[in-house]
Amino acid sequence: MTTTPSTTATTADARGPQGPTKPPKPPGRLGRLGVGATTHLRLVLVLWLAVVAGLGAFAPQVTSALAGAGWQASGSQSVTVRELAREHFGGNASSALQVVVASDKPVSDAAAQKVIGKATALLEGDPRVSQVVPPQPGATISRDGKTAVLLAGAAADTNDMVRAADDLKKPLADLSGHGIQVTATGSSVMWSDFNTANHDSMMKSEMVSWPVTMAILVLAFGSLVAAGLPLLLTIAGLAASAGALVLLDHLTPTSIWAMNFAMMFALALGIDYALFLVVRFRAALARHGAPVRAVAETMDTAGKAVALSGLTVLVSLSAVMLVPAPAFRSMALGIMLAVVFVLAATLTLLPAVLGRLGARVNAASLPFARATATGEGPSPRFTAWGERLWRHPVRHGLPALLVLVALAAPVLGLRTAMPSITVVPPHDSSRVGYETVQKAFGDGAPGTLQIVTPSGVAARAEQVLKADKAIAGVLPGQRAQDGSALTLFQAVPAVDPSDPSLARTVDTLRHDLPDGALVGGAAVENLDLQSTLDAKTPLVMGVVLALGFLLLLIALQAPLVALIGTVTNLLATAAAFGAARLVFQDGHGAGLLGFTPQGFLDGWAPVFFFAMIFAIAMDYTVFLLSTAKEHYERTGSPRTAAVAALGHSGRVVFAAAAVMVAVFFTFALSGPLPPKEMGIVLGVAVLLDAALVRLVLLPVLLRLTGRAAWHTPAWLRRVLPRIHFSHD
């Protein structure tokens, strides 16, 4: 087995003052930052306490302050219709609240009328409700007379209407009794139920993941003190980012999902970054014995890789901002805020604490892990694995490649659509009301279309609507209340709102209706968002791939190795989506995971998960390839670079991946479908990326490409900024 120069250096430095030493290399920029943080520990602690306390004071407001809606294609016809309906038609928009009163007796009965009166009073007492339209025979009273719908117009934007649903759905439900059932439903109530169910399940998953994470960290570090540092870093990042999201919401409506994803990324990346730095610090400390020098070396090597990794994550997520949907943009922005705080803590707070701890970082070592806790040298097991891959690249690389290609193949048949009402728990208000309306008024009633047309062509528009066989019924046109020359029609489709044929109906109406007529409604808003996602997904993916390659090129200074890193990331991502199709579209394992497959993957998943998976994959790529680059700069040997990359970074990648997989798979145990999708897709992606790509395929490709992987053309060398990872 080849002995790397770094191993030899470790042995020599470990001899202490009697052995030969060479003067330390002056620290670079990040090294000076780390040394400055160490020598000014008190200042660093005070500043971080101020940040965490100042922003953390807003953190408790995060679940109530953040927005609940924003799942829309800004600028689309459906959003325009919603705003016109809210402004000119008494709030009769898709965001209005619908209160369903179902009785054993006709709703004209005195008991039912009393309940309807109480519900009306409750709605009229909320300033976010513009006007309450009582049940109308032939329109909002069923044919059997036992079901009636109250319409509470929207006097506020979609986010405030979701908050209104949060506040009103329980008091309305409390009016039920004596054979009368009262349920709030509609788009705003659905988003209220959806957000509550998903937030609750994600919080439960977070609580489960913390002890699992701590156990994995203790096993990885072999020391309770060292294992606690990543959690310290994560808590600081979480508190700061939660408070920052509340402040951000005052500038622009921010989705509650931004907090959920930010928490997950802060935990995952905080642990990743801390693992990489702590492992490197312990190795440097074992060689030099001087904590400050160890911090300088750690920051100039691992710290540089962490900074580049964080930048790559931010760039990947920024591509999601190209999607013109408020929920997507705020979620991406929320994760980016969390990454910024975690990255800042990693590059300032962590080195300051490490420099002060010194050898005490190995305190409270576990009996079975004394050798691990010393942090001396590369991992023998991963070094041996690197040697085996170097000797037999095809034997190990080909099976890994075949598995990834086999899993990626199903992605060609992946279908996407916006989630149906079934993603809401069965007993939640919006779903109960939805099913009640459907039973009383017909399959398409919960997805009533809204058509706003100039009054001059209203008669022609009504003829088109009544002539369309896909429309089950058309309500009389409603003139604008403020005198505007606009007319609103409500058309009930013949099919369920989640039926694929509804998209064809909407396209037909938009083609056949007179000029100036606009088609909207809650179901159409979903369709327009899906169309926007379908159009923007290739652009987002292309931008992520291009920027990822560019950043790897700048970091590694070699086109071929940057291309290898980008392509292997894409392969791991495709394999994860192929697995997602098998599980969520085809239903394999649905019984085990406890869900009913919809026959498609939720429409928001490809664009958002692609950016997230690619960001995580680039995280590991930068860690592994920066270590390989460091040893190649030091020795000029492709073999030493490939083997040492695994020897020094393999354990970090393995441990970090284990933490991420454990965190993500806990979400697969959640009740609602969206967290399951998130947990399975991200968990499988990390598992495949770490086990087959970073620890097998990437080292094999470094073996097969040899020196060519690290070659930099002269013209490119003149263009790129000079970045070195070697500290010697």
KEPATOR-400484 format. One record per residue (C-alpha): x, y, z. Coordinates in steps of 0.001 Angstrom, whole numbers, padded with zeros to 6 digits, always signed. Layout:
% residues N
XYZ;...
//
This chain:
% residues 728
+000000+000000+000000;+001347+003396-000969;+002195+005761+001874;+001098+009283+001113;+003400+012219+001828;+000823+013548+004278;+001102+010372+006344;+004885+010701+006385;+004617+014323+007408;+002244+013379+010186;+004736+010868+011581;+007618+013314+011425;+005750+016170+013045;+004481+013900+015775;+008050+013399+017087;+007894+016763+018758;+010742+019200+019411;+013459+016555+018966;+012398+015738+015392;+013124+017867+012333;+010653+020664+011773;+010235+023350+009175;+008932+026840+009714;+005178+027118+009347;+003810+028624+006158;+002255+032070+006688;-001525+031691+006854;-003713+032767+003944;-006827+034925+004180;-009036+032294+005754;-006163+031189+007964;-005777+034757+009221;-009541+034915+009783;-009358+031761+011898;-006348+032976+013871;-008043+036336+014443;-011187+034614+015687;-009118+032435+018027;-007134+035311+019503;-010295+037398+019901;-012549+034664+021247;-014400+036957+023649;-015272+039425+020886;-016430+036623+018589;-018607+035138+021332;-020122+038516+022199;-020923+039249+018548;-022511+035850+018010;-024464+036083+021242;-025764+039439+020082;-026730+038040+016678;-028382+034929+018099;-030131+036804+020911;-031197+039699+018687;-032549+037585+015835;-033545+034712+018105;-035947+037019+019918;-038071+036997+016761;-037775+033218+016272;-040843+032264+018390;-043004+034291+015989;-041881+032313+012966;-044790+029862+012762;-047443+032573+013129;-045751+035354+011180;-044756+033560+007989;-047110+033345+005035;-049236+030344+004210;-049921+030860+000503;-047830+031969-002469;-048257+028784-004522;-049133+030627-007710;-047666+031654-011031;-047305+035410-010679;-048628+037243-013744;-050761+034321-014939;-054383+034635-016109;-055682+032854-013016;-053921+035225-010620;-055246+038196-012604;-058785+036784-012331;-058406+036355-008582;-057306+039953-008119;-060086+041291-010371;-062678+039247-008471;-061402+040492-005138;-061353+044110-006262;-064541+044390-008332;-066838+041554-007235;-067033+041847-003461;-064136+039534-002752;-065736+036620-004637;-062271+035302-005508;-060620+031888-005371;-059157+032901-001998;-062627+033460-000474;-063728+031191+002353;-066562+028748+001782;-068575+027510+004752;-070513+024330+004114;-073584+023658+006257;-074869+020083+005852;-078002+019059+007729;-080093+015931+008174;-083095+018141+007453;-083577+020897+004850;-081411+023948+005539;-084594+026016+005573;-085326+024400+008939;-085136+026777+011929;-082201+024941+013547;-080133+025111+010353;-081046+028757+009810;-079899+029542+013346;-076527+027906+012668;-076221+029765+009363;-076894+033014+011240;-074185+032290+013800;-071712+031371+011036;-072560+034590+009204;-071928+036628+012351;-068573+034938+012903;-067491+035681+009339;-068734+039270+009343;-066801+039910+012554;-063481+039237+010812;-062014+042308+009051;-060376+040057+006437;-063834+039109+005139;-065392+041642+002754;-069007+040508+002579;-070873+037306+003323;-073134+036001+000577;-075957+033837+001996;-076902+030515+000371;-078736+031007-002934;-081350+028544-004271;-080232+026992-007542;-076634+028023-006929;-075326+027355-003425;-078161+025247-002036;-078183+021616-003137;-081107+020098-005046;-082195+018068-002015;-082068+021250+000073;-079898+019697+002789;-076552+021347+001970;-075849+025080+001754;-072694+027101+001153;-071918+030511+002629;-069387+032565+000688;-067104+034831+002739;-065481+037253+000323;-061750+037971+000488;-060926+041461+001735;-057205+040699+002133;-054410+039096+000146;-054000+035329-000115;-051622+035062+002830;-053964+036912+005162;-056873+034803+003939;-054946+031667+004926;-054426+033247+008359;-058163+034002+008464;-058798+030328+007744;-056425+029420+010603;-058493+031554+012969;-062018+030775+011768;-062156+027089+010861;-062315+025824+014460;-064962+028308+015721;-067040+027439+012659;-066632+023711+013278;-067734+024249+016891;-071168+025284+015554;-071769+021670+014478;-074166+019453+016385;-077695+018057+016462;-077449+016634+012952;-075810+019732+011485;-072205+019757+010291;-070343+023019+009639;-067006+022933+007800;-064881+025612+006221;-063359+024779+002855;-061940+026432-000242;-058427+027200-001403;-057416+029287+001616;-058648+026669+004081;-056910+023926+002112;-053578+025761+002332;-054188+026348+006030;-054742+022623+006624;-051893+021672+004291;-049369+023946+005967;-050423+022949+009477;-050253+019216+008778;-046879+019453+007065;-045376+021795+009624;-046484+019580+012510;-045130+016443+010864;-041820+018100+010005;-041400+019321+013566;-042023+015800+014861;-039479+014461+012387;-036962+017063+013535;-037422+015938+017129;-036781+012323+016136;-033752+013232+014040;-031863+015108+016790;-031030+012092+019012;-030231+009972+015944;-027919+012721+014715;-026160+012965+018061;-025593+009204+018178;-024050+009205+014687;-021808+012158+015548;-020565+010486+018725;-019718+007356+016759;-018014+009409+014029;-015915+011547+016386;-015467+009154+019288;-015617+012189+021597;-018603+013853+023226;-016996+017289+023095;-016131+017078+019396;-019568+015644+018595;-021283+018533+020357;-019582+021219+018240;-021671+020618+015079;-024847+020900+017136;-023610+024161+018693;-023025+025493+015211;-026426+024314+013991;-028331+025832+016907;-026669+029201+016328;-027530+029061+012619;-031104+027958+013272;-031863+030675+015808;-030378+033406+013631;-032056+032246+010425;-035484+031829+012097;-035394+035394+013357;-034117+036657+010016;-037051+034991+008245;-039516+036849+010476;-037831+040150+009582;-037736+039152+005912;-041497+038588+006017;-041949+042303+006746;-040270+043039+003399;-041860+040282+001314;-044362+037513+002178;-042313+034467+003158;-043692+030940+003049;-043833+028909+006249;-042126+026199+004231;-039058+028427+004079;-038599+027804+007794;-039064+024065+007445;-036484+023761+004689;-034146+026231+006402;-034186+024124+009569;-033386+021002+007593;-030540+022586+005651;-029101+024323+008708;-028946+020974+010493;-027523+019068+007535;-024970+021612+006318;-023990+022741+009814;-023023+019177+010631;-021271+018698+007283;-019149+021811+007651;-018325+021214+011301;-017339+017613+010594;-014913+018665+007890;-013292+021383+009991;-013148+019468+013269;-011589+016371+011665;-008997+018513+009921;-008267+020496+013093;-007693+017355+015150;-005296+015982+012536;-003391+019290+012356;-003296+019527+016143;-001865+015996+016374;+000914+016999+013965;+001836+020425+015315;+000618+020487+018922;-000101+024226+018646;-003842+025065+018526;-003419+028399+016736;-001250+026863+014033;-003749+024000+013698;-006572+026514+013250;-004623+028373+010555;-003945+025169+008613;-007531+024000+009037;-008988+027224+007710;-006583+027457+004775;-007483+023923+003660;-010812+022626+004966;-012096+026159+005584;-011460+027049+001955;-013372+023956+000841;-016259+024834+003172;-016397+028401+001844;-016483+027159-001751;-019075+024535-000850;-021290+027145+000795;-020974+029393-002239;-021932+026474-004479;-025009+025731-002373;-026064+029391-002521;-025586+029539-006282;-027562+026326-006845;-030474+027545-004755;-030444+031001-006312;-031478+029409-009613;-034870+028597-008049;-035492+032356-007952;-036044+032122-011715;-039449+030539-011028;-042037+033365-010756;-043841+031878-007766;-043663+033627-004372;-043593+030369-002389;-040637+029025-004384;-038660+032220-004173;-039201+032647-000448;-038318+029000+000239;-035081+029346-001708;-034334+032634+000038;-035040+031070+003438;-032613+028217+002823;-030000+030647+001523;-030316+032717+004706;-029785+029584+006802;-026725+028643+004733;-025262+032140+005139;-025603+032026+008933;-024260+028476+009198;-021365+029358+006906;-020563+032489+008899;-020604+030511+012151;-018389+027826+010610;-015763+030328+009501;-015723+032450+012692;-017349+030863+015734;-016129+027307+015175;-012406+028117+014694;-012510+030424+017724;-013924+027631+019902;-011534+025046+018432;-008526+027293+019073;-009531+027772+022683;-010324+024087+023260;-007090+022824+021772;-006460+019238+022888;-009637+019367+024980;-011577+018866+021736;-010822+015169+022316;-012194+015234+025858;-014827+012718+026972;-013583+010169+024450;-015466+006910+024399;-013527+003781+025446;-014051+001992+022139;-012916+005009+020110;-009655+006172+021692;-007818+005925+018386;-010539+007787+016530;-010574+010547+019090;-006894+011356+018616;-007599+012517+015088;-004154+011387+013938;-003641+010806+010225;-005935+009470+007516;-008446+006698+008104;-006733+003318+007529;-009960+001755+006317;-010768+004433+003761;-007129+004594+002676;-007208+000844+002057;-010453+001263+000148;-008857+003967-001992;-005934+001640-002777;-008358-001108-003777;-010248+001213-006114;-006963+002330-007666;-005906-001267-008326;-009301-002483-009573;-011230+000521-010914;-013464-001300-013398;-014341-004105-010971;-015844-001616-008511;-016749+001304-010766;-018794-000579-013359;-021332-002086-010894;-021796+001323-009238;-022383+002912-012637;-024865+000222-013675;-026877+000638-010451;-027051+004416-010925;-028056+004108-014603;-030698+001480-013764;-032213+003757-011124;-031989+006809-013382;-033745+005105-016327;-037308+005384-014900;-036958+009174-014781;-037812+009188-018500;-041406+008250-017631;-041766+010615-014672;-045064+012511-014575;-045739+015595-012483;-048914+017395-011417;-050086+019649-008633;-051199+017753-005519;-054877+016877-005095;-057022+017315-002001;-055836+013868-000844;-052591+015407+000470;-054700+016993+003221;-055464+014648+006155;-058923+013003+005799;-060516+014651+008850;-059282+018193+008183;-061884+020871+007529;-061014+021619+003912;-061143+017984+002831;-064381+017221+004666;-066000+020318+003161;-064604+019484-000282;-066117+015996-000200;-069429+017322+001146;-069685+019877-001683;-068768+017235-004236;-071432+014853-002949;-074128+017530-002888;-073324+019552-006019;-071313+017255-008325;-067715+016174-008970;-066571+019495-010397;-068187+021784-007825;-065078+022195-005610;-063144+023354-008696;-065564+025965-010013;-064004+028060-012782;-064179+031840-012694;-064328+033753-015945;-063959+037529-015944;-064956+039136-019228;-065647+042651-020513;-069375+043274-020182;-069648+044025-023895;-068861+040418-024809;-070510+038795-021765;-073378+037321-023780;-070979+035709-026254;-068845+034350-023383;-071924+032810-021742;-072832+031059-025014;-069333+029552-025258;-069479+028308-021676;-072921+026723-022056;-071942+025083-025346;-068872+023364-023872;-069737+019745-023019;-066992+019684-020357;-068938+022314-018363;-071702+020872-016168;-073336+024175-015326;-072978+027952-015618;-074251+030412-013001;-075754+033725-014176;-073222+036458-014830;-072467+038891-012015;-071837+042552-012898;-069020+044370-011117;-070201+046001-007880;-068151+049139-008416;-069598+049898-011841;-066636+048605-013832;-067505+047201-017238;-066718+043658-016162;-068811+040516-015713;-067953+037435-013658;-069208+033985-014645;-068833+030877-012519;-068720+027601-014461;-068798+024173-012827;-066683+021609-014713;-067933+018067-015133;-064838+016464-013600;-062944+016541-010312;-060466+019455-010050;-057520+017022-010064;-058669+015244-013247;-056090+015722-016058;-058873+016521-018541;-059561+019811-016722;-056374+021251-018233;-057724+020563-021724;-061022+022201-020787;-059235+025345-019616;-057100+025474-022771;-060216+025108-024921;-062044+027890-023088;-059078+030234-023344;-059035+029616-027076;-062785+029861-027697;-063840+032674-025355;-063990+036229-026759;-060926+038462-026610;-060442+039966-023168;-062000+037023-021324;-059789+035541-018595;-060160+032074-017028;-059253+031482-013387;-060305+029773-010190;-058420+027794-007563;-058003+024701-009735;-056802+026831-012663;-054224+028522-010441;-052742+025070-009842;-052747+024357-013566;-051067+027668-014370;-048425+027047-011707;-047780+023582-013129;-047382+025049-016634;-044935+027626-015317;-042935+024960-013499;-042826+022790-016620;-041538+025747-018630;-038978+026917-016057;-037593+023560-014882;-035200+023055-017861;-033921+026613-017414;-033341+026156-013676;-031584+022832-014221;-029398+024283-016946;-028395+027265-014803;-027627+025027-011827;-025448+022722-013946;-023616+025591-015653;-022923+027510-012442;-021953+024316-010622;-019407+023482-013305;-018068+027035-013298;-017568+027053-009530;-015845+023665-009590;-013640+024919-012404;-012639+027979-010382;-012070+025923-007236;-010159+023017-008798;-008498+024866-011691;-008986+021848-014005;-011762+021508-016640;-011904+017708-016736;-012203+017139-012997;-014823+019922-012820;-016768+018181-015601;-016450+014818-013810;-017805+016351-010604;-020756+017960-012408;-021718+014896-014458;-021556+012523-011485;-023754+014942-009516;-026272+014895-012363;-026216+011089-012456;-026888+010812-008717;-029726+013331-009025;-031305+011458-011935;-031088+008187-009980;-032876+009801-007023;-035721+011004-009253;-035902+007590-010913;-036367+006046-007473;-038998+008720-006709;-040968+007666-009779;-040918+004002-008701;-042166+004900-005210;-044552+007830-005624;-045805+007438-009179;-045838+003644-009524;-046553+002965-005841;-043763+000500-005002;-043464+000426-001208;-046527+002649-000736;-048037+000235+001767;-044857+000136+003808;-044621+003942+003867;-048328+004396+004524;-049610+006479+001597;-051804+006150-001484;-049894+006960-004697;-051313+009785-006809;-049894+008418-010053;-047467+011337-010329;-044844+013280-008411;-045952+016624-007008;-045292+019322-009586;-043114+021470-007342;-040683+018616-006608;-038455+018436-009742;-037323+022056-009885;-036909+022513-006143;-035486+019109-005284;-033082+019260-008228;-031508+022419-006847;-031419+020987-003319;-029961+017602-004338;-027389+019208-006590;-026387+021585-003799;-025889+018696-001359;-024020+016631-003962;-021708+019566-004694;-021078+019793-000965;-019561+016307-000919;-017865+016830-004281;-016027+019903-003059;-014938+018145+000148;-013549+015111-001675;-012023+016831-004692;-010510+019692-002694;-008674+017119-000579;-007546+015330-003742;-006419+018645-005233;-004487+019481-002058;-002503+016252-002239;-001985+016564-005985;-000558+020059-005488;+001711+018668-002795;+002958+015552-004598;+002053+015725-008286;+000849+012110-008022;-002688+011249-009273;-002575+008055-007217;-001686+009860-004023;-004404+012434-004730;-007136+009824-005249;-006133+007583-002332;-005502+010447+000087;-008849+012033-000818;-010609+008946+000466;-008214+008465+003377;-008664+012010+004678;-012240+012813+003556;-013948+009444+003184;-014872+009169+006847;-016205+012726+006853;-018329+012113+003752;-019572+008814+005190;-020481+010294+008579;-022054+013426+007095;-024089+011334+004678;-025221+009068+007507;-026492+012105+009407;-028283+013506+006343;-029864+010180+005427;-031079+009735+009012;-032511+013279+009061;-034217+012972+005689;-035609+009478+006225;-037305+010600+009448;-039485+012801+007220;-040494+009695+005274;-042224+008540+008462;-044430+011669+008529;-048148+011396+007884;-048763+013768+004907;-047444+012924+001453;-045227+015974+000697;-042827+015346+003645;-042642+011706+002574;-041662+012790-000929;-039070+015151+000462;-037634+012571+002855;-037449+009740+000328;-036127+011800-002598;-033483+013647-000583;-032571+010617+001537;-032124+008340-001475;-030168+011071-003267;-027694+011462-000395;-027391+007696+000063;-026636+007103-003618;-024369+010115-003865;-022232+009143-000889;-022203+005366-001243;-021889+004991-005014;-020664+008308-006407;-018305+009967-003903;-016886+006773-002372;-016735+004655-005554;-017412+006241-008935;-015603+009556-008473;-012312+007973-007216;-012547+005443-010061;-012885+008247-012613;-009878+009986-011059;-007991+006712-011528;-009051+006320-015168;-008297+009917-016154;-005005+010160-014233;-003021+013360-014748;-005459+014573-017395;-008038+015144-014667;-005843+017808-013074;-004481+019427-016243;-005069+023154-016650;-004531+024669-020135;-002151+027618-020123;-004782+030031-021446;-007216+029001-018716;-004556+029368-016035;-004153+032986-017055;-007903+033624-016787;-008787+031848-013539;-008055+033256-010084;-005321+031266-008345;-006727+029010-005624;-004528+026531-003760;-005567+023946-001185;-002111+022774-000137;-000873+024332+003100;+002698+023023+002975;
//
